[in-house]
Amino acid sequence: MEQFYLLNKDFDLNTQRIVNFRVNQGTTVYIYDLKGEILYYSSTSLNQLRAHLGLHHATCTKCIKEGTSYVDFFKITDKPIETALMSVLSTLELASLIAEKRVLFLKSLSKITSRPLSLKEVDTGEILKDADTG
């Protein structure tokens, strides 16, 4: 019965032609330092934030809802802080700063330590390649 209603052209059940509701627009987002003293960036939508700075909307939404910092350096919020001073960084400089802080943050999370590697011939004991000499 359901298939009949879906395939029959007399029943116009799917009348909505536009699927994209632009759910990520209309949310004003602010990026501050952790203390909230410097306003680095403000955007009128999460899509714009992603396009300009490469921040995913889910990450921003999580920071806003949970009040957590982004890479232990930025505070992302949907509420303006009136006392904050505007940063002099351009969007490109800010994107570079965010990328730099992201790399440092990810390195701090890494608990893997590396050791030098040497290849040694089993029969002769001769070192074939020493990691220090290349």
Secondary structure, DSSP 8 states (H G I E B T S, - for coil): -HHHHHH-TT------------TTEEEEEEEEETTS-EEEEEEEEHHHHHHHH---HHHHHHHHHH--EETTTEEEESS--TT-EE----HHHHHHHHHHHHHHHHHHH--------EEE-TTT--EEEETTT-
